[in-house]
Amino acid sequence: MSKKIILITGASSGFGRLTAEALAKAGHTVYASMRDIAGRNATNAAEMAEMSARDGVDLRAVELDVQSEPSTDAAVAKIIAESGRIDVLVHNAGHMMFGPAEAFTPEQFAQQYDVNVLGTQRVNRAVLPHMRAAKQGLLVWVSSSSSAGGTPPYLSPYFAAKAAMDALAVQYARELSRWGIETSIIVPGAFTKGTNHFLHSGRPADEARLAEYEAGPYAGFGEQVQNAFAEIVPDDADVTGVADGIVDIVGMEFGTRPFRFHYDPTQDGADVGFTVLDRLRAEMLHRVGLSDLLKPARLV
């Protein structure tokens, strides 16, 4: 397996942190990006530096706020200056909000889209010119089974943004294949343990509207939803399976990587839903004579 230069967004915790550490242990140079490495993420950055020294791996924390174009551009410029290229980009940064859809303000929905969708666009615009010049690269998108499987209520801002991100990933795959750039979309299921999604999730800003739901037929519904879905997550569900899957995909030969990788201990049906959806999309490309877009071109 050749050593890759890898950039991961949102790598301070959760899937991003686990993936960054796993890829570094696999022998790659990993830039684990996060916000405010001199402040609130200083401990995480220090832990990564300690791991690198202790285990002899190449794991580097780098400042990158996906909601800021200058921050994104500066981070990518730093990586190119230090390592000369970026072989793999892992879109992982994301944020969750929990509560009734009506109680979230439009600005809160916009914030979810900014992190989960526009953030990927900012990073792509910084990284892709380098990949296109190299005529090779790999984009890994951490999507969500919610976009095609069974979903719990009270997560609409997050699910809507993730669905948009997944659609964007599919379109990018078609528009980058002739440049020799591959795409793999990772589809994790629901995990109630092992990540900080629920712990750090946002809540509705419209407290009055939220109170109406709590005083009406949805009283206590948030807790009911979380308990119900926690019950169907197997006790041995291990979030490291997502990181391990990404490590395996990065290590595969060009042209053999899966378009989607599912890791869903709850089996919410997303593997079936996406199989149908992706086939319909592929059939349309066949019909209009654009079948070549379904596989990356080998240019080097």
Buried (B, 14 or more C-beta within 10 A) or exposed (E): EEEBBBBBBBBBBBBBBBBBBBBBBBBBBBBBBBBEBEEEBEEBBEBBEEBBEEEEBBBBBBBBBBBBBEBBBBBBEBBBEEBEBBBBBBBBBBBBBBBBBEBBEEEBBEBBBBBBBBBBBBBBEBBBEBBBEBEBBBBBBBBBBBBBBBBBBBBBBBBBBBBBBBEBBBEBBBEBBEBBBBBBBBBBBBBBEBBEBBEEBBEBBBEEBBEBBBEEEBEEBBEBBBEEBEEBBEEEBBBBBBBBBBBBBBBBEEEEBEBBBBBBBBBBBBBEBBEEBBEEBBEEBEEEEEEEBBEBBEEE
